[in-house]
């Protein structure tokens, strides 16, 4: 026999006082996946801790992927002084598994992912995020993620400018948009109601890039709604060298192929154009050696590409008032295209492991 839960009876004046008491703001969990972010993690955490939001209504979960630098000790030192900061292990080291570790441990009504190398704009981020959920009624929130950060090197400024241009990012992405509206979740959703994970499960841990795109595609397929607002913009740090940019874009290229394998509806020509360009650039001379009459065609296509890159680079540099960016942009654009194309080709030709079906897991 179960014991009934007692009912509290209050007089009219007490009820009136209770009814007029404002509801507490939603509890927010911030999931911060990190690995070897010792140069940036302290500043990111300080900006999160310093938000003008009740400290008892948010938590920060730093998910460390077995860092080999001082990342973990820095995060643990900060956590020792702030009870709403915790450091958790991510033994698989993947960004997808880091997100899942955080979601399972999360206590929040709202869960947002913030990487360890970001800049927040002001102290009202959590307030703006909660307000965006409330006024939109959306299931998830998307944000712009520009790469313009304070103290960037000239190369990083060039990468930021290139990636925000039509020639430097996927044409179907809203990530560099500035218009507030409802959009497909796939390219932009980063903050979610807890109910989204209860309905759809967690991130697919066979992905180490585009895991957010894969999960967000499931959101779109389920008919859930994503509200995009620049009020929760976060600025990301660009890669510091052309080699690091190439590797980043290659990861994205591989992830795009895995996404298309698992969800054929996500395939788009635009995402695979860099692979066709790179294959043509490499194989073109061999084909032209066998068919010399095609040299003029090959040379014309290469010249057209270089002309487009040069014209775009000059236009960006002039608009920004930074003529010194022209040379760097002419380097950055081919690096973006070659990296993305290489990742696509390696995943297609290298017999990349097919993504396993995602497991339906519930957050704790």
Secondary structure, DSSP 4 states (H G I P E B T S, - for coil): -PPPPPPP---HHHHHHHHTSPPPPPPEEEEEEESS-TTTHHHHHHHHHT-SS-GGGEEEEEEE---SSSHHHHHHHHHHH-TTEEEEE-TT--HHHHHHHHHHH---SEEEE--SSEEE-SS-HHHHHHHHHHHH--SEEE-------TT--HHHHHHHHHHTSTTTS-TT--TT----EEE-STTTEEEEEHHHHHHH----TT-SSSHHHHHHHHHHHTT--EEE-GGG-EEEPPPSSHHHHHHHHHHHHHHHHHHHHH-GGG--HHHHHHHHHHHHHHHHHHHHHH-GGGHHHHHHHHHHHHHHHHHHHHHHHHHHT-TTHHHHHHHHHHHHHHHHHHHHHHHHHTTPPPPPPPP-----
